[in-house]
Amino acid sequence: MTKAFDTIVIGSGIGGLTTALCHAQAGDKVLVLEQHTVPGGWCHSFTLDGYRFNTGVHYIGELEDGARVRSYLEGLGLGADLKFCQLNKQGYEHILFKEQRYDLPNGKDELYAYLVKHFPQEKKGIEQFLNKTEKIAKEIGSILDMEKLSDLLKMPVIAPSMIRWGFSSYDSLVRHYIKDKQLIGLLSAQAGDYAVPPKKAAAPMHVGIFQHYMNGAYYPVGGGLKIPKAYLRALKKYNAEIRLATKVDAILTEGKGKSRQVTGVRITGGEEIKCNKIISNTDPHQTFTHLLDKKSLSKRLQKRLHKTKYSLSCLGLFMAVDLDLKAKGFDSGNYWLFDSNDMNETFRQCSEEELLDKDDFPFFYLTITTLKDPSKKNKNLHAIEAFTYVPFKPFEKWSGSGPEDRSADYMDFKQQLTDKFISNIEKLIPDIRGSIRFSELSTPLTNIFYLNSTKGSIFSTEKNMFQTGVFMFKPKTEIKNLYLCGASTLHGIFGALVSALFTSKISLKKPMKQLLDFKDKEIKIFNSEEMASWPEEFHTLIKGNWGENFSGISTPASELKQLFSGNDAIENNKIIIPSYEAEVE
Ligand SMILES: Cc1cc2nc3c(=O)[nH]c(=O)nc-3n(C[C@H](O)[C@H](O)[C@H](O)COP(=O)(O)OP(=O)(O)OC[C@H]3O[C@@H](n4cnc5c(N)ncnc54)[C@H](O)[C@@H]3O)c2cc1C
């Protein structure tokens, strides 16, 4: 054993970084170990050929004044380093069913007016649906704010709608109020945010997402990586250490049964690092069956792990295109293109293993990041990220290979999938094919390599109703001082953030208020649709030559060196950030 830490965090996703920061702010000596060369997990960004792309940050809600995500991020002391841009308020979601397009606006009143205009026959149901989902979301908030377990006894009084709908599917909730199939489809389209048919998803989870974006949808200025960067600066301030390209191979424990407790970790290469507490930000399968000996776990946990399902994986198409997309009517909102308005069928079809036998994927999601934040525009081209969901199985036979040694048949399969994906996108952007100047497709194998996610899953455990809410994995595990946090316990960026706060609250035995007592500055918000109002320092960047210093496909490590140049430096994969100054890059 070498150096001792109070707390080791395995993984630097937003959940891992949040627990690391809470523990560092509470005075713990903290070490974060991240297997990838870039921090952030699904929040990391990467640069290919000078074009900046994101993995899992496309929109985040509740960043309005006083809203929950803003108060959490500011409360952690990250306000000075975070800027967000608000997506098109008149259409933060563009939902396309065949020929029909809907543009969902922010704001309950605006959404009500919009929906009633398109579905006048459903006026009453729309009103009841919006009121009920608002109520459920408020009740979820009250539950999140509960400090003691005994507060749950107050549920019938403070959360009656949760008692009614908490164990029902979202599909049954929406159908309770709405009869029109197209409107049911429209109000269920955000199932794309969790990749499960709405009839398998718990009502509170979908409602939570729907209401999360109700008053605004935001994207971090500079891309997803700005979020881990803000955390790293804060962690440095509290003397925490982060080691990149450092994979944990084993969690070390001593004792048996109820007195079994963690003693440290072993990283690739054999080094053992001692600590009192471990917080795992990787998924339960990785934590319990790869980092621990499965047979050493209780029968109950073994059974649970055996039954646990993981979410679908994805294909991600990252492109730079030479088109004036703004002039063509595109904006900062999200584009969701569905083959049918039946979301149960759409997300069921996403599990089908034959990926090339049909012309179309059941759906795709597309965002033009340079219309949200043009400060990362390169060569004046637009950066597009598009995703569709696929199972792991068709890729399994190549899972032993890495990015450097993929076989010819895999590359051929990837090319066919890319062609199919581009053909699908032509339905949204007809002249895209000839305008693509750069493209790269990610597959489930990419997710395994960069995220170490089980079967390339995108949302960790499958977010079906038997694995969310009260059935989720809990922060505390059966091994003393081993905790979980992140998307395996709650969903999305908001969920991973909240789960990390809960884990920290339990592990540090501190009330949430104390964990969020580090507010320094406020987060700044700009408007993606009003570039002229952005601060002066962005205007040269907005002109579209940010990536001119990047050429070729930069390796993540060299990219990170460039990203952290100036105030920051990297030594032996440890990020050293000497000064705490906000910067624009
Ligand atoms: C395509 C896509 C789009 C998304 N879009 C959105 C969105 O717009 N809004 C939203 O709210 N959410 C979105 N999400 C979900 C969201 O990004 C994730 O749920 C969230 O970021 C997960 O955070 P986490 O804390 O669970 O950690 P993760 O991001 O899963 O990070 C876990 C980290 O652990 C590391 N790790 C794993 N094993 C080891 C090991 N043995 N040793 C060391 N390190 C290890 C991994 O490399 C990784 O960095 C999206 C997800 C995907 C896939």
The ligand as a MOL file (V3000), in Angstrom:
LIG
                    3D

  0  0  0     0  0            999 V3000
M  V30 BEGIN CTAB
M  V30 COUNTS 53 58 0 0 0
M  V30 BEGIN ATOM
M  V30 1 C -26.0900 9.9950 -25.7840 0
M  V30 2 C -26.4660 10.5190 -24.4300 0
M  V30 3 C -27.0960 11.7370 -24.3180 0
M  V30 4 C -27.4530 12.2420 -23.0730 0
M  V30 5 N -28.0280 13.4700 -23.0040 0
M  V30 6 C -28.3780 13.9630 -21.7990 0
M  V30 7 C -28.9450 15.2560 -21.6970 0
M  V30 8 O -29.0790 15.9720 -22.6870 0
M  V30 9 N -29.3370 15.6810 -20.4630 0
M  V30 10 C -29.1850 14.9060 -19.3390 0
M  V30 11 O -29.5750 15.3350 -18.2530 0
M  V30 12 N -28.6150 13.6860 -19.4110 0
M  V30 13 C -28.2040 13.2070 -20.6030 0
M  V30 14 N -27.6130 11.9830 -20.6790 0
M  V30 15 C -27.3970 11.2150 -19.4440 0
M  V30 16 C -26.2690 11.7740 -18.5950 0
M  V30 17 O -25.2340 12.3040 -19.3850 0
M  V30 18 C -25.6940 10.6820 -17.7030 0
M  V30 19 O -26.7410 9.9680 -17.1000 0
M  V30 20 C -24.8160 11.2400 -16.5950 0
M  V30 21 O -23.8700 12.1520 -17.0930 0
M  V30 22 C -24.1280 10.0720 -15.9210 0
M  V30 23 O -23.3060 10.5300 -14.8800 0
M  V30 24 P -22.6930 9.5450 -13.8200 0
M  V30 25 O -22.3290 10.3410 -12.6350 0
M  V30 26 O -23.5790 8.3890 -13.6080 0
M  V30 27 O -21.3290 9.0240 -14.4040 0
M  V30 28 P -20.8170 8.5740 -15.8360 0
M  V30 29 O -20.9070 9.7310 -16.7410 0
M  V30 30 O -21.4210 7.2970 -16.2440 0
M  V30 31 O -19.2860 8.3680 -15.5070 0
M  V30 32 C -18.7620 7.2280 -14.8850 0
M  V30 33 C -17.2540 7.3660 -14.9780 0
M  V30 34 O -16.6350 6.2500 -14.3320 0
M  V30 35 C -15.4770 5.9010 -15.0710 0
M  V30 36 N -15.1290 4.5270 -14.7210 0
M  V30 37 C -15.8690 3.4150 -14.9580 0
M  V30 38 N -15.2280 2.3310 -14.4770 0
M  V30 39 C -14.0660 2.7680 -13.9320 0
M  V30 40 C -12.9740 2.1200 -13.2860 0
M  V30 41 N -12.9520 0.7920 -13.0990 0
M  V30 42 N -11.9270 2.8820 -12.8590 0
M  V30 43 C -11.9290 4.2320 -13.0330 0
M  V30 44 N -12.9390 4.8830 -13.6500 0
M  V30 45 C -13.9950 4.1680 -14.0830 0
M  V30 46 C -15.9120 6.0790 -16.5080 0
M  V30 47 O -14.8260 6.1850 -17.3920 0
M  V30 48 C -16.7300 7.3660 -16.4050 0
M  V30 49 O -15.9210 8.4980 -16.6000 0
M  V30 50 C -27.1990 11.4820 -21.9040 0
M  V30 51 C -26.5360 10.2600 -22.0080 0
M  V30 52 C -26.1680 9.7860 -23.2450 0
M  V30 53 C -25.4660 8.4930 -23.3380 0
M  V30 END ATOM
M  V30 BEGIN BOND
M  V30 1 1 1 2
M  V30 2 1 2 3
M  V30 3 2 2 52
M  V30 4 2 3 4
M  V30 5 1 4 5
M  V30 6 1 4 50
M  V30 7 2 5 6
M  V30 8 1 6 7
M  V30 9 1 6 13
M  V30 10 2 7 8
M  V30 11 1 7 9
M  V30 12 1 9 10
M  V30 13 2 10 11
M  V30 14 1 10 12
M  V30 15 2 12 13
M  V30 16 1 13 14
M  V30 17 1 14 15
M  V30 18 1 14 50
M  V30 19 1 15 16
M  V30 20 1 16 17
M  V30 21 1 16 18
M  V30 22 1 18 19
M  V30 23 1 18 20
M  V30 24 1 20 21
M  V30 25 1 20 22
M  V30 26 1 22 23
M  V30 27 1 23 24
M  V30 28 2 24 25
M  V30 29 1 24 26
M  V30 30 1 24 27
M  V30 31 1 27 28
M  V30 32 2 28 29
M  V30 33 1 28 30
M  V30 34 1 28 31
M  V30 35 1 31 32
M  V30 36 1 32 33
M  V30 37 1 33 34
M  V30 38 1 33 48
M  V30 39 1 34 35
M  V30 40 1 35 36
M  V30 41 1 35 46
M  V30 42 1 36 37
M  V30 43 1 36 45
M  V30 44 2 37 38
M  V30 45 1 38 39
M  V30 46 1 39 40
M  V30 47 2 39 45
M  V30 48 1 40 41
M  V30 49 2 40 42
M  V30 50 1 42 43
M  V30 51 2 43 44
M  V30 52 1 44 45
M  V30 53 1 46 47
M  V30 54 1 46 48
M  V30 55 1 48 49
M  V30 56 2 50 51
M  V30 57 1 51 52
M  V30 58 1 52 53
M  V30 END BOND
M  V30 END CTAB
M  END
